[in-house]
Amino acid sequence: MATYSYTLKILQGTSEYVLKELKEKYPNIQIVKVGNTEILLNSDIEDINNFRNLYSPTHISNSRGNTLNLSKRDWRVEYVSAGINPSLAYILCMIANLEKDNILLDPFCGSSVIPITAIKHFNIKRVICSDISGNAIDASKKNFIAANVDESKYKIFRNDITNSKISKRNVDRIVSNLPFGIRVGDHESNIKLYQALDVLARKVLRKKGVIVLLTQEKVLLREVFSKDIWSVKSILRVNEGGLFPEVFLIKPKELFKQK
Ligand SMILES: C[S@@+](CC[C@H](N)C(=O)[O-])C[C@H]1O[C@@H](n2cnc3c(N)ncnc32)[C@H](O)[C@@H]1O
């Protein structure tokens, strides 16, 4: 049987997740080399378009010089500044280990790249999207419509996390790309935002809930999410145009759960 060579471009540090997605979707693929930003593979699949349902790598190329941009999403018709790369949004959802009956909250939703990824590709029950910015809410609404998501599956509203209207304990996953305080906001305002996120998470997260956060404010995040209540693990360090934000996986500790 003929074999065809492909090169995947990946976000630095994400090979484990890309390999997981590859093996689940293409079990017969032969991995030739795993690098920091590239994975080389051989496959009996001739047409590069058959790889369009890979969402964690950013690009795939074949030996004939054809390239597909795998980060591109047709539904992403509106953007906000400091928006997340959709491939990284997909990886955050993998880390959150989403399950079909989950309700996901993104309280800094921007244009809702993370919630739409969770609904479209992980088929979860419902997403709650909020942001302080009216532009972000408008952008989110347009993206949800472009993504053809049924209105019963999402709720979008303006909400300042420091004065939050969200109070029901029905959230299974909080997945969010936080303000880093570099391109958006500053460190002083981040202290209040991160503290408000901790308060919100304690209020709305179910006992078996999981939080996945992308941030450059690593020290602040560890200071705010207290060791008495939360187990905080840095899972991944990504290179985002010269910044090195980390992805944190945060879970309530057993003692806290019993209260
Ligand atoms: C890094 S961006 C999130 C981008 C989003 N993940 C995307 O890809 O479109 C951070 C978001 O936090 C929002 N934000 C800043 N302060 C906030 C506050 N006090 N309450 C709620 N959202 C806030 C900003 O409006 C911005 O949309």
The ligand as an ORCA input file, in Angstrom:
! r2SCAN-3c Opt
* xyz 0 1
  C      -8.134     37.283     26.939
  S      -9.719     37.908     26.598
  C     -10.640     36.439     26.293
  C     -10.668     36.125     24.837
  C     -11.542     34.948     24.405
  N     -11.096     33.688     24.991
  C     -11.556     34.831     22.896
  O     -10.840     34.002     22.325
  O     -12.281     35.602     22.258
  C     -10.254     38.427     28.168
  C     -11.675     38.962     28.228
  O     -11.944     39.363     29.589
  C     -12.900     40.383     29.558
  N     -12.936     41.091     30.853
  C     -12.074     42.003     31.355
  N     -12.477     42.447     32.565
  C     -13.607     41.775     32.876
  C     -14.514     41.787     33.981
  N     -14.343     42.610     35.038
  N     -15.570     40.943     33.978
  C     -15.781     40.130     32.907
  N     -14.988     40.100     31.807
  C     -13.914     40.910     31.779
  C     -12.458     41.269     28.391
  O     -13.533     42.068     27.917
  C     -11.955     40.203     27.379
  O     -12.951     39.898     26.437
*
